[in-house]
Amino acid sequence: MKSTNVAVPDRTLTAHPRALPGEKVDFGRPMLRVFGFRIDMRVVITAGIITLLALACGFAGLMLGKFSLTPTEVFQGLFGAAEKRIVNTVVGEWRAPRIIAGIVLGAGLGVSGAVFQSLTRNPLGSPDIIGFSTGAYTGGIVTIIVFGTSFVSTAAGAIIGGLLTALVVYLLTWKGGVQGFRLIIVGIALTAMLNAFNTWLIMRADLELAMAAATWGAGTLNGMGWSTIAPAAVATIVLGLACGLFSRDLGTLELGDDTAKALGVRNEPIRAVLIVIAVALVAVVTAAAGPIAFVALAAPQIGRRIARAQGTSLLTSAAVGALLLVAADLIAQHAFGDFQLPVGVITVSIGGIYLIWLLIQEARKAS
């Protein structure tokens, strides 16, 4: 009896015939190494295309409105070089901060959602489902009632509220470690309790403060100015980059605790650090624009499916989050005539449809 040896090509070691210099192939997908990190080129290209779409939506937002502008006027207004002073004011002071807020804050929500979905290994594991966004909202309401509506105090209260909520969820979930499903169940229960407490706080507050808290609680980019978005954007970018530093450990944790530990990852310390960073990221976004729901839930899964990635990618999640929030704000401003809706109303509407679809998909997988 003759034995036949079948040669199997080692695709992880051979270079792609069309690979660029410095580029390698991992399981048939072009990979690029940057500062020791392996980056999937398909993910990079997908994120780049989605980012261009987000910028296109942002540019449309700069043009549209009661005071409509041409593309040339928009470019001139961005650099303060328009002949009409009103154009510089409309573009540079009124519309540009709102567009930048949509892009940066949306990206922050996408990154935070990707972190929590990776840690829980569950597509429902986003900060608005687990309760961290609601906790940040609670901290913001308390701060507004006690100290007023300044951004610094609201941001501090939102961060403290989000971190305290994360601590409570973490402690209630702990049982020789943190299990993703248990984290989600505890978070949902705590979200219901915090929503009731938030309603009670607003009902007990003075009318002016209650109206400010309720408007902010709907999730809105209305009235966004440089004084608010500048510190929020800096904090969001710094925290997002901090999450990126742990992207390798995050991908390893997706393989399971036992596998991650065997590969040298300190599971609980890394998980705790990532939770703190991601909760702070959500709290900064909440302080600037209110609790905008479902962007963090949908962005990672949409980015993963478009890029056909093996795991959740922070890069595509950020790009999809930016696109979702900018597009939703564009709809909120211009789809209903003279009546403008808070962007949170649009994201909840879209997110509800997405959540139904996601639950159907999960039920099909289980069956």
N, C-alpha and C positions, 0 to 999 in steps of 0.2 A: 504493500500500500504506500503510495507516494504522498508525501506531505507537501503542501503548497504554502509558500510564504507570501503573504500579500503585503506589499509595502504601503504603509500609511504615511502620508506626508505630514511632517510636523509643522503645522501652520503657525505656531507661536514663535518659531525661530527663523522662518524664512521671510524675507522682505517682500512686500507687495510689488508687483512689476511696475506699478505706476506710483509707488510711494515717493514722497518728497524726501530730500536730505534730512536726516535726523528723525525720520518717521519710521515707526515699526508697526507690525501687524500683530494683533492679539485675537486669536480665534477668527481670523478672516476679516476683522474690522481694522481699518487703519488707526493706529494709535500714535500720539505725539507725547514725548516726555518733556515736561517743563519743570525745572527745579525739583526733579525727583518724582513729580506727579505724572501718572499716565492719564492722558486726556483722549477720549474717544473723538476722532475727527468728525464722525457723523453727528455727535452731540454738539460740537462746536459750530458746525455749519447750520444745524437746525436752530440752535439758539440765536445765531446771527440773523437768519432769515426772520425769525419771530420778532427779534429786536427791531429790525427794519420796519416790520408791520406796525409795531408799537409806535415807532417814531413817525410813521406816516399818519397814524391816527392822531398823534399829538400835533402834527403840523396842520391837519384838518381842523383840530380844535382851536388852533391859533387864528385860522381864517374865518371860521363860522361864528355867527352871532348877529345881534341886531346891528352892530357896526361891522359889516363884513369887509374883509380885506383881500387884496390880491396877494399871490405868492411873493411878488417883489416887495410889496409893502411890509409883509411879515418879516422878510429877511432884513429890510432896513430897520424895522422896529426892534428886532432882536439886538441890533448893535447901536440903537439910539440914533440912527442916521436918517430917519424919515424926515421929509420936508414939513409934514404936519406934526406938530407936537402931540396932538391927541393920539396919533398912531403909535408913537413911542410909549405913551402912557398905557394904552389898551394892550399892546403886545407885551411890553416889558414889565409892567406893574400889575396888570389884572389877569392876563391869560397865561403867561409863561410860568408863574409860580404854581398855578393849578396843574398845568401839563407836567411839569417836573415832579410835582407831588404824586400824580397818578403813576408815573413811570417808576420812581424810586420806591414809593410806599407799596406799590403793587409787587415790585420785585422782592421787597422785604417780606411780604406776606407769603409769596411763593417759596422763598427759602425756608421760612419758619415751618410752613406746612410740609416741605420735603424732609426736614429734620425729624419732625414728630412722626411722620408716616414711616420713616426708616427705623426709628427707635421702637415703635410699636409693631412694625411689620404688618401694618393694616392700613388700607386706603381710607378708612374712616378716622384715622388718628391725626386729626388736624387741631390746631389750638382753639378754634371756635367750637368744635365738637367736644373736646376734652374739658373745656371750661376756662382755659387760661385767658382768652380774650375777654370773657365775661368778668373774670377776676380783675383784669386791668381796668375794665369799664367801671367796676365797683369802686376801685381805688380812685379813679378819676372823678366819679360823682361825689365821693366823700370830700375830696380836695376842693372841688368847685363849691360845695355847700359851705365849707369851713373857711377857705382862703380866697375864693373868687375864681375868675376864669383865666388867669394868666397861664401861658403855655408851660413855663418852667415848673410851676407848682402842680399843674395837671399831669405833666409828664412824670414828675417824681411820684405822685400818687398812683398813677397807672402802673409804673414799674414796681412799686412796693406791693400794690394789690395783686399784680400778676405773679410776682415771686412768692407771696404768701399763699396764693391759691395753688401754685405748683408744689410748694412744700407740703401743704395739706394733702393734695392728691398723691404725692410721692409717699408720704408716711402711711396713708390709708391703703395704698397699693402694695407696700413692701411686705413680702413674705419669703424671706430668703433670697430676695431679688425682686426686680420689677418685671411683671408680665404685661405684655402689650394689651391683651384683651381686658385684663382686670383694670388697667390704667384707663381705658376708654369707658368702661362701665362706671367706675368711680367718678370720672370727669363729667359724664352726662348727668349723674345724680347731683353733683355739686353745682353744675350749671343751672339746673332747675331751682335749687335753693338760692343761688345768687341772683337769679332773675327776679324771684319773688322779693328778695331784700332790696334790689335796685328799685323796683316799683314802689315799695314802701318809702324809700328815701326820697324819691321824686314827689310823692304825694305829700310828704311832710315838709318839704322845702318851701321857701318863699316862691311866689309865682314867677318872678323874673329868673331866679336861679333854676327853678324847675323847668322853665321853657328852654333855657340855655343847655341844661343837661339833657333834655329830651331831644333837642335838635342835634346836639353832638352825638347822642346815642344812636341816632339813625344811621350814622356813617355818612359823612358828607365832605366834599372838597370845596364847597361854597365859601367864598371869602378868604381863601387861602392866600397868604401873603408871604413875602420873603422872610419876615421876622419869625414866622412859624416853620416854614419849610426848610430854611437854611440849617438850623440846628437838628431838625428831624432827619434831613437827608444825610448829614454828616454821621449822625449816630447810626442810622440804618446801614450806610455803606460800611462803617467800621465793624458793626456786629455781623453783617453778612460776610465780610472777609474773614472774620473770626470763625464763623461756621465753616467756611471753605478750608481753613487750616486743618479741620478735623474730618474732612471729607473721606480720607482713606480709612480712618477708624470707623466712620459712619457706615461705609460700604461693607466693612468686615462685620460689623454688628448685625447687618441685615442677614448674614449667613446663619445667625443663631449664637446664643451665648457660649455654648460649648466650643463651637468652631472658632469664635473670636478669641476665647481664652487660650485655645491651643495655638493660635497664631500670635500670641503675645499681647493681646489687647486687654487692658485693665477695664473690665466691663463697667462696673458701677461708677468709678471715678469719671470715666469718659462720658458715660450717660448723664451723670449729674451736671457736669460742665456744659454739655450740649443743651440740656434742658434749661439751665440758667441763661445761656446766651440766646436761645431761641425765644424764651419767654420775654427777655428784655427787648428783643427785636419786635415782638408782637405788641408789647406795651408802648414802645416809641410810636409805632404806627397808630395805635389806638389813641394815644395822647394827641397826635396831630390831626387825625381825621375821624376819630370815633371807631367803634367796633364794626369794621367792614367785614361782613360774613361771606363765607364760601369761596373766596379767592384762594385762601390757603388750602382749602379742601380740594379744589378742582385742579389748580395749576400743576402740582407734581404729577398727577396721573395723566393729564392731557400731554404734558411734556414728555413723559415716559413713553406713551403710546406713539407720539409723532416721531420721536427719535429712535424708537424700537430699542431702547436701552435695556440692559439686563436688570439694573437697579434704578433707584430714584436718583436723578441728577439734579444737583443744586443749580447748575447753569441753566438748563432748560426750564426748570421750575421758576427761576427768577424772571426769565424772558417771558414765559407764558403769563405769570402773575402781572407783569407790567402791561402786557397787551390786554388782559382781561379788565384791569382796572381803568385803563385809559379808554378802551372801547365802551365800557359800561358808563363811564362819566360822560362820554360823547352822546350816548343814547339818552342819558338822564337830562342833559342840557337841551337837546334839540329835537327829540322825537315826539314831544308832547306840546308843541307850539310855544306859547309864552310861559307855560307852566313848567318850572324846573323841579325835578325830583331829586332827593338825596341819592347819591350813587349807591348807598347801601340797599336801597329799595330794589334797584336793578340787579345787583349781585345776588340778593336773596332770591329774586324771581328766577334768574338763570340757574343759581345754585340748587334750588329746589328741584328743577327738572333734571339737573345733573345727578343729584343725590338719588332720585328715583331710578334713573338709568343704572347707576352704580350698584344699588341694592339688587336690581334685577340680574346684573352680571354676576354678582357674588352668589346669588341664589342658584344660578345656572352652574357655576363652578362647583358648588357644594353638592348638587344633584348629579 
